[in-house]
Amino acid sequence: MYTVIKRLEVSAAHSLRLSYPSKCERLHGHNWIITIYCRARELNADGMVTDFSHIKQEISARLDHCNLNDVLPFNPTAENIARWVCEQVPHCYKVEVQESEGNTAIYEKD
């Protein structure tokens, strides 16, 4: 089994829609650290699991310097973002989304 890991930093803003009062309901930004894990039993014709630059293009180009509420069709919590990233990248099985030093959400496919 081959595994590749791509780490990205994305600067983006969001506001959360919550069922309780929170300062996170106001628009605010993070320098998100997104770590993407991909694996495959066989390498592709180019000798890769997936191209690192394709991962960056797929995720950074869509999220960097954006208001996530404008580009994502769901409440942009770190948990939801992790799941969405995993669904965008071929061979991805796990994503970590760190929105601040002490706050990380992980999505992993079953």
C-alpha positions as CSV (number, residue, x, y, z in Angstrom):
1,M,0.0,0.0,0.0
2,Y,1.3,3.5,-0.9
3,T,0.4,6.6,1.1
4,V,1.0,10.2,0.3
5,I,0.3,13.1,2.6
6,K,-0.2,16.7,1.4
7,R,-0.3,19.6,3.8
8,L,-1.8,22.9,2.7
9,E,-2.3,26.3,4.4
10,V,-5.4,28.1,3.4
11,S,-6.4,31.6,4.5
12,A,-10.2,31.8,4.6
13,A,-13.1,33.3,6.5
14,H,-16.3,31.8,7.7
15,S,-19.3,32.3,10.0
16,L,-21.0,29.4,11.6
17,R,-24.8,28.8,11.8
18,L,-25.2,27.4,15.3
19,S,-28.1,26.4,17.6
20,Y,-26.7,28.4,20.4
21,P,-25.2,31.9,20.8
22,S,-21.5,32.1,19.9
23,K,-19.0,34.6,18.8
24,C,-18.3,32.2,15.9
25,E,-21.6,33.2,14.3
26,R,-19.8,36.5,13.3
27,L,-17.6,36.5,10.2
28,H,-14.0,35.7,11.2
29,G,-10.9,34.1,9.6
30,H,-8.4,31.4,10.1
31,N,-5.1,30.2,8.6
32,W,-6.4,26.7,8.1
33,I,-3.9,23.8,8.0
34,I,-5.3,21.0,6.0
35,T,-3.6,17.7,5.9
36,I,-4.8,15.2,3.2
37,Y,-4.0,11.5,3.3
38,C,-4.3,9.5,0.1
39,R,-3.4,5.8,-0.5
40,A,-3.5,3.2,-3.3
41,R,-2.5,-0.4,-3.7
42,E,-1.1,0.4,-7.2
43,L,0.6,3.5,-8.5
44,N,-0.9,5.2,-11.6
45,A,0.8,5.3,-15.0
46,D,3.0,8.2,-13.8
47,G,4.2,6.3,-10.7
48,M,2.1,8.2,-8.2
49,V,-0.8,7.7,-5.9
50,T,-2.0,11.2,-7.0
51,D,-0.1,14.3,-8.0
52,F,0.6,16.7,-5.1
53,S,0.0,19.7,-7.4
54,H,-3.4,18.3,-8.3
55,I,-4.4,18.1,-4.7
56,K,-3.3,21.7,-4.1
57,Q,-5.1,22.9,-7.2
58,E,-8.3,21.2,-6.3
59,I,-8.4,22.5,-2.7
60,S,-6.4,25.7,-2.4
61,A,-7.8,27.2,-5.7
62,R,-11.3,26.7,-4.4
63,L,-10.9,27.8,-0.7
64,D,-7.9,30.1,-0.3
65,H,-8.7,33.8,0.4
66,C,-12.5,33.0,0.2
67,N,-15.5,33.4,2.5
68,L,-16.2,29.7,2.9
69,N,-19.9,30.4,3.4
70,D,-20.0,31.7,-0.2
71,V,-18.2,28.7,-1.8
72,L,-19.3,25.7,0.3
73,P,-22.9,24.4,0.3
74,F,-23.0,23.6,4.0
75,N,-22.3,25.0,7.5
76,P,-18.5,25.4,7.2
77,T,-17.4,23.8,10.5
78,A,-14.0,22.2,10.5
79,E,-15.6,18.8,10.6
80,N,-17.7,19.5,7.5
81,I,-14.8,21.0,5.7
82,A,-12.7,17.8,6.4
83,R,-15.4,15.6,5.0
84,W,-15.8,17.8,1.9
85,V,-12.0,17.9,1.2
86,C,-11.9,14.1,1.4
87,E,-14.7,13.8,-1.2
88,Q,-12.8,16.1,-3.6
89,V,-9.5,14.3,-3.7
90,P,-9.0,11.0,-5.5
91,H,-7.7,8.2,-3.3
92,C,-8.2,10.3,-0.1
93,Y,-9.2,8.4,3.0
94,K,-8.4,10.9,5.8
95,V,-8.3,14.7,6.2
96,E,-7.3,16.8,9.2
97,V,-8.4,20.4,9.4
98,Q,-6.8,22.6,11.9
99,E,-8.4,26.0,12.3
100,S,-6.2,27.2,15.2
101,E,-3.4,25.9,17.3
102,G,-5.6,23.8,19.6
103,N,-8.5,23.0,17.4
104,T,-8.4,20.2,14.8
105,A,-11.1,18.1,13.2
106,I,-10.5,14.8,11.5
107,Y,-12.6,13.0,9.0
108,E,-11.7,9.4,8.0
109,K,-13.6,7.2,5.6
110,D,-14.9,3.9,7.0
